[in-house]
Amino acid sequence: SLHVVPCATHVLCTWVAHGTTCNELVVQLVEEILQDAATLCRHTFGNYVMQHIVEFGSSEQRRQVADALLKDPRSTKTRNASHVFEKALEHCQLEDKRALAE
């Protein structure tokens, strides 16, 4: 399980913003992070990383975050996950936006 702490959050967000599609190391890191997507969406600091994945990640990475939100719809009512949910409604593919809006 990935542990996210405040100082690491900034580093992860920067890496995600600048390398989710072109840097193989960052792609592998994001894939590791996405294994805990549901938990990180609700996490105090992890939600920032998830928001960056939704904003800057590939379509597949965005879909994985949307799927995590869809698996536990109650989590979107939490303060942290609601921010990820809003980003997903802005940046995900239309079919994922529709699923989230239902």
Long-range contacts (C-beta under 8 A, 24 or more apart in sequence): 1-36, 1-39, 2-32, 2-33, 2-35, 2-36, 2-40, 2-46, 4-40, 4-43, 4-45, 4-46, 4-49, 5-45, 6-45, 8-45, 9-45, 9-46, 9-48, 9-49, 12-49, 12-52, 13-48, 13-49, 13-52, 16-49, 16-52, 16-53, 16-56, 16-57, 17-52, 17-55, 17-56, 18-56, 20-53, 20-56, 20-57, 20-58, 20-61, 21-57, 21-58, 30-57, 30-61, 34-61, 34-64, 34-65, 34-68, 37-64, 37-65, 37-67, 37-68, 38-68, 38-69, 38-71, 38-72, 38-75, 41-65, 41-68, 41-69, 41-75, 41-80, 41-81, 41-84, 41-85, 42-75, 42-78, 42-80, 42-81, 43-80, 44-80, 46-80, 47-80, 47-81, 47-83, 47-84, 50-84, 50-87, 51-83, 51-84, 51-87, 54-84, 54-87, 54-88, 54-90, 54-91, 54-92, 55-87, 55-90, 55-91, 59-93, 62-88, 62-91, 62-92, 62-93, 62-96, 63-92, 63-93, 63-96, 65-92, 66-92, 66-96, 66-99, 66-100, 69-100, 70-99, 70-100
